[in-house]
């Protein structure tokens, strides 16, 4: 049977025309108006909706709200559509195993499918499926981001994103090999390439750019010092997921390398990233439509207010369309003009997860925020874990925060710092260096576990 191959399903020239990279990228989007940008988004959205109505998952999701195809007249009506999240995808999988009915896999004439899963830390792994267009556009978006941030042809890039069934390492490898001309080292996590070997690779092959999650990159800097290799390593650029952490920590750890932040999730690929100005993350609005909605009401928040990021992938109209997906990641829009003149909106970056939030005596506490609060305490390693507990007798809830300390920490001072930053008292425990590693799994996970919820 004849079916389209991956490359046959792509029109690479058309892709680069729609989503330019390099000088063409900056030229187009510094000259474009918001009205013209919206018109482009609207045209893509209308095509996306036609695809959405072909898929049982969306037929059911929208039909249950009484929505019919004629009710959505372009992007201005997007708020009429319900949002969905991972729990809805997992319900689809449970009802229609093993892949669910949200991807629109269809028959033998469907395009090729790139298949990965999430890590499955909190339960069954979630399938992540991409058609050729749905895969290559996110690759392109991240590739042009790295280039805009300052990636050079002569750079040697080392990635510590994980492989296996999870998406991260495979995705980033495709980004660099398809849309940059740098040399790429796909080292992976510490369990794939041990930390001592990682820093030897950097020294031997002249790694100049690091990409991955800051927790492990920070650990590798310490290993490089311990192995006596830091003098042979010259990292000039880091593109990672800084969240609310102080970038100076990771920059100092690597001898003054310049760090850039970016944001995306497995279902969508790159959503936003810093530019050369490092003044907020630019949303790639030619491909991604981002809404920031109130955590409790689901209503749009005013610019500058925090809320859940809800994303619609305007380009993903082949396999597994993504229409109003609630990431449950929290951010806020930045107001005011940017230094680059880009037409795109900017966000503050990742501030925490609304579904990983602890409500403690009426206060919303985001464990991720602790990293930023303790950055200035030099006697701390920066590693921590939070344990949420409930007293069975009194019903009182508490949050235990374990901080790794190399010694000399003032517990009372740190407790006051956390109280001021979080807005509520927590129970502080100072532990030895490396004592949280078994709970956070920092050596083997791309994203360390920061919250253990023992409340039942």
C-alpha positions in Angstrom: 0.0 0.0 0.0 1.3 3.4 -0.9 1.4 6.0 1.9 3.1 9.3 2.4 6.5 9.2 3.9 7.5 11.8 6.6 9.4 14.0 4.1 6.7 13.7 1.5 4.2 15.0 4.0 6.3 18.2 4.4 6.8 21.2 2.2 10.0 22.5 3.8 10.1 25.6 1.6 6.5 26.5 2.5 7.2 25.9 6.2 10.1 28.3 6.2 8.0 30.9 4.3 5.3 30.6 6.9 7.6 30.5 9.9 10.9 32.2 9.0 14.2 31.9 10.8 17.3 34.1 11.1 17.3 37.6 9.6 14.0 36.9 7.8 12.4 36.2 11.2 13.4 39.5 12.8 12.7 41.5 9.7 9.1 40.2 9.4 8.1 40.5 13.0 9.6 43.9 13.7 7.7 45.4 10.7 4.3 43.6 11.3 1.4 45.2 13.1 -0.8 43.5 15.7 -3.7 43.6 13.3 -1.8 41.8 10.6 -0.5 39.3 13.1 -4.1 38.6 14.2 -5.3 38.1 10.7 -2.6 35.4 10.2 -3.6 33.8 13.4 -7.2 33.9 12.5 -6.7 32.2 9.2 -4.7 29.4 10.8 -7.3 29.0 13.5 -10.2 28.6 11.1 -8.3 25.8 9.3 -7.4 24.2 12.7 -11.1 24.2 13.8 -12.1 22.4 10.6 -9.7 19.7 11.6 -10.9 19.7 15.2 -14.4 18.9 14.2 -13.2 15.7 12.5 -11.9 14.3 15.8 -14.1 12.4 18.3 -12.4 14.0 21.3 -13.3 17.5 20.3 -16.7 16.5 19.0 -17.5 15.2 22.4 -15.8 18.0 24.4 -17.5 20.8 22.4 -20.8 18.9 21.9 -21.2 18.5 25.7 -21.2 22.3 25.9 -23.9 22.6 23.1 -21.4 24.0 20.6 -21.9 23.5 16.9 -19.5 24.3 14.1 -21.3 27.5 13.1 -21.0 28.9 16.6 -17.2 29.6 16.3 -16.6 32.4 13.8 -12.9 32.7 13.9 -10.4 33.4 16.6 -12.5 36.1 18.3 -14.8 33.3 19.4 -12.2 31.1 21.0 -13.4 31.8 24.5 -16.6 30.0 23.7 -14.7 26.8 23.5 -14.0 24.8 26.8 -10.4 24.3 27.9 -9.1 20.9 28.5 -6.2 19.4 30.4 -4.2 16.3 31.0 -7.0 14.7 33.0 -9.3 14.9 29.9 -6.6 13.3 27.7 -6.1 10.5 30.2 -9.9 9.9 30.4 -9.9 9.6 26.6 -7.1 7.0 26.8 -9.0 5.0 29.5 -12.1 5.0 27.4 -10.3 4.3 24.1 -7.1 2.4 24.9 -4.2 2.5 24.2 -4.0 5.8 22.4 -7.3 7.6 23.1 -9.4 9.3 20.5 -7.9 12.8 20.6 -5.2 12.4 17.9 -7.3 11.8 14.8 -5.2 8.9 13.7 -7.6 7.8 11.0 -6.9 5.1 8.5 -3.9 3.9 6.4 -3.7 7.2 4.5 -2.9 9.2 7.6 0.5 11.0 7.8 3.4 9.4 9.7 3.2 9.7 13.5 6.1 10.6 15.8 5.2 8.9 19.1 6.6 9.7 22.6 5.2 9.8 26.1 5.5 11.9 29.2 7.5 10.5 32.1 4.5 9.0 33.9 5.9 10.0 37.3 2.4 10.6 38.7 0.7 7.7 37.0 0.3 6.2 33.5 2.5 8.0 30.9 0.5 10.3 28.5 1.0 9.6 24.8 2.4 12.5 22.8 1.7 12.3 19.1 2.9 14.5 16.3 2.4 14.5 12.5 5.2 15.8 10.3 3.9 19.4 10.3 3.0 19.3 14.0 6.5 18.1 14.7 8.6 20.3 12.5 7.0 23.6 13.3 7.9 23.3 17.1 11.4 22.2 16.0 11.7 25.3 13.8 10.4 27.6 16.5 13.0 26.4 19.0 15.7 26.5 16.4 15.1 30.1 15.4 14.9 31.0 19.1 18.4 29.6 19.8 19.7 31.4 16.8 18.1 34.7 17.9 19.5 34.2 21.4 23.0 34.1 19.8 23.8 30.6 18.8 26.6 30.5 16.2 27.6 28.0 13.5 30.9 27.3 15.2 29.2 26.4 18.6 29.4 22.9 20.1 26.1 22.3 21.9 25.7 19.8 24.7 22.1 18.7 25.6 21.2 17.1 29.0 17.6 16.5 28.0 16.5 12.9 28.5 15.7 10.3 25.9 13.9 7.0 26.1 10.2 7.3 25.6 10.1 10.9 26.8 10.1 13.7 24.2 12.7 16.1 25.4 16.0 14.8 24.2 14.7 13.6 20.8 12.9 17.0 20.2 16.0 19.1 21.0 18.2 16.9 18.8 15.9 17.5 15.9 15.8 21.2 16.6 19.6 21.6 16.4 20.2 19.1 13.5 17.3 20.5 11.4 17.4 24.2 12.0 20.9 25.2 13.1 24.4 24.4 11.8 26.1 23.9 15.2 27.7 20.6 16.3 25.3 18.8 18.6 26.2 16.4 21.5 23.2 14.5 22.7 24.5 13.6 26.2 21.1 13.1 27.9 20.5 12.9 31.7 22.9 11.7 34.3 21.6 8.2 34.2 22.3 8.1 30.4 25.7 9.7 30.5 27.2 9.8 34.0 28.0 13.3 35.3 31.7 12.8 35.3 31.6 11.7 31.7 29.4 14.6 30.8 32.0 17.2 31.9 34.7 15.2 30.1 32.7 15.5 26.9 32.6 19.2 27.4 36.3 19.4 27.9 37.2 17.1 25.1 34.9 18.4 22.4 34.9 22.1 23.3 31.3 22.5 24.4 30.4 26.2 24.2 26.6 26.0 24.7 24.6 24.1 27.3 20.8 23.3 26.9 18.6 21.6 29.5 17.1 22.0 32.9 19.0 24.3 35.3 18.9 21.9 38.3 21.1 19.3 36.5 23.3 21.9 34.8 24.0 23.5 38.2 25.1 20.0 39.4 27.3 19.5 36.4 29.2 22.7 37.2 30.1 21.3 40.6 31.2 18.1 39.1 33.4 19.9 36.6 35.1 21.6 39.6 35.4 18.3 41.5 36.9 16.6 38.4 39.4 19.4 37.9 38.1 20.1 34.4 36.5 23.6 34.7 39.7 25.3 33.4 39.3 23.3 30.2 35.7 24.1 29.7 34.6 27.4 28.1 30.8 27.6 28.1 29.6 31.0 26.8 25.8 30.5 26.5 23.1 28.5 28.4 19.6 28.2 27.2 17.5 26.5 29.8 14.3 26.8 31.9 15.1 29.4 34.5 11.6 29.8 35.9 11.7 32.3 38.7 15.3 31.4 39.7 18.0 34.0 39.6 19.9 33.4 36.4 23.1 34.8 38.0 23.4 31.5 40.0 23.8 29.4 36.9 25.8 32.0 35.1 28.3 32.2 37.9 28.5 28.5 38.2 29.7 28.3 34.5 32.2 31.2 34.7 30.0 34.0 33.5 28.2 32.3 30.6 25.1 34.2 29.4 21.8 32.4 30.4 18.5 32.6 28.4 15.1 31.4 29.5 12.4 29.6 27.4 9.2 27.8 27.9 7.2 25.0 26.3 5.5 21.7 27.2 5.5 18.3 25.6 2.2 18.6 23.9 3.0 21.9 22.2 6.8 22.3 21.9 8.3 25.8 22.3 5.7 28.4 23.2 7.9 31.4 24.2 11.5 32.3 24.7 13.8 35.2 25.5 15.4 37.2 22.8 18.8 39.0 22.8 17.5 41.6 25.2 16.6 39.0 27.9 13.6 41.2 28.9 10.8 38.7 29.1 9.9 35.7 27.0 8.4 36.4 23.5 5.4 34.3 22.7 5.8 32.8 19.2 2.4 34.2 18.2 2.8 33.4 14.5 2.3 29.7 15.6 1.0 29.7 19.2 -2.1 31.5 20.6 -1.6 31.9 24.3 -4.3 32.9 26.8 -3.7 33.6 30.5 -6.7 32.6 32.5 -7.7 33.0 36.1 -6.9 29.8 38.1 -10.3 29.7 39.8 -12.7 31.2 37.3 -11.1 30.5 34.0 -11.7 34.1 32.9 -9.0 36.1 31.1 -6.8 38.0 33.5 -5.7 41.6 32.9 -2.2 42.2 31.5 0.2 41.9 34.4 -1.9 39.6 36.5 -1.0 35.9 36.9 -3.0 32.9 35.7 -2.9 29.6 33.9 -1.3 29.4 30.5 -3.8 28.0 28.0 -2.3 27.3 24.5 -3.7 26.7 21.1 -1.2 25.4 18.5 -2.4 27.2 15.4 -0.2 25.0 13.2 -1.0 21.5 14.6 -3.7 20.4 12.2 -2.5 17.0 11.2 -2.1 14.7 14.3 -3.4 15.5 17.8 -4.5 19.2 17.4 -4.1 21.2 20.5 -7.0 23.7 21.0 -7.2 25.5 24.3 -5.0 23.1 26.3 -4.6 24.2 29.9 -0.9 23.6 30.8 -1.6 24.5 34.4 1.6 26.5 34.3 1.4 30.0 35.7 2.8 33.2 34.3 1.8 36.8 33.6 2.0 39.1 30.6 4.6 41.8 30.7 3.3 45.2 29.8 5.2 48.0 28.0 7.3 48.1 24.8 10.2 45.7 24.3 13.8 46.6 23.4 13.7 44.6 20.1 10.6 46.1 18.6 9.1 42.6 18.1 5.3 42.5 17.5 5.0 39.5 19.8 3.6 39.7 23.4 6.0 38.9 26.2 5.4 36.8 29.4 7.4 36.6 32.6 8.1 32.9 32.2 7.2 29.9 34.4 6.2 30.9 37.9 4.8 27.5 39.2 2.0 25.1 38.6 -1.6 25.6 39.6 -2.1 21.8 40.0 1.1 21.6 42.1 0.0 24.3 44.4 -0.5 23.9 48.1 -3.3 25.8 49.8 -2.0 26.4 53.3 -4.3 28.2 55.7 -5.9 30.1 52.9 -2.7 31.0 51.1 -1.7 29.6 47.8 1.9 28.3 48.0 3.9 27.3 44.9 6.9 25.1 45.8 8.7 26.2 42.6 9.0 29.7 44.1 11.2 28.5 46.9 14.2 28.2 44.5 14.2 31.9 43.8 13.8 32.8 47.5 16.9 30.8 48.6 19.2 31.8 45.8 21.0 34.4 47.8 21.9 32.0 50.6 25.4 31.0 49.6 25.7 28.2 52.2 22.7 26.4 50.6 23.2 24.2 47.6 19.9 25.3 46.0 18.4 21.8 46.3 15.2 21.4 48.2 12.0 19.4 48.6 8.6 20.3 50.0 6.4 17.7 51.9 2.7 18.6 52.4 1.2 16.9 55.4 -2.1 16.9 57.3 -2.3 16.1 61.1 -4.9 13.3 61.4 -6.1 14.5 64.8 -6.4 18.3 64.3 -6.7 18.3 60.5 -4.2 21.1 60.4 -2.0 21.1 57.2 1.6 22.0 57.2 4.4 22.3 54.6 7.8 20.9 55.5 10.6 22.5 53.5 13.9 20.6 53.5 16.9 22.7 52.4 20.3 21.3 51.7 23.0 23.2 53.6 26.8 23.0 53.5 26.8 24.3 57.1 26.6 27.6 58.8 23.0 28.3 57.9 20.8 30.4 60.2 17.6 28.4 60.5 15.6 31.3 62.0 16.7 33.7 59.3 15.8 31.2 56.5 12.4 30.5 58.1 11.7 34.3 58.2 12.8 34.6 54.5 10.4 31.8 53.5 7.6 33.3 55.6 8.0 36.7 53.9 8.3 35.2 50.4 5.5 32.7 50.7 3.2 34.6 52.9 2.7 31.8 55.4 4.7 29.9 58.0 6.3 26.6 56.9 8.3 24.0 58.9 12.0 24.3 57.9 14.4 21.4 58.0 18.1 21.9 57.2 19.7 18.7 55.8 23.1 17.6 54.6 24.3 18.1 51.0 22.8 15.4 48.8 20.2 14.5 51.4 17.2 15.5 49.2 18.5 13.7 46.0 16.6 10.5 46.6 13.3 12.4 46.9 13.8 14.9 44.1 15.6 12.4 41.8 17.7 15.2 40.5 20.3 12.9 39.1 17.9 10.9 36.9 15.0 13.3 36.1 14.8 16.2 33.7 12.5 18.0 36.2 13.3 17.2 39.8 10.4 16.5 42.1 9.8 19.5 44.4 6.5 18.6 46.1 5.6 15.3 47.8 2.0 15.4 48.9 1.4 13.0 51.8 -2.1 14.3 52.5 -4.7 11.6 52.1 
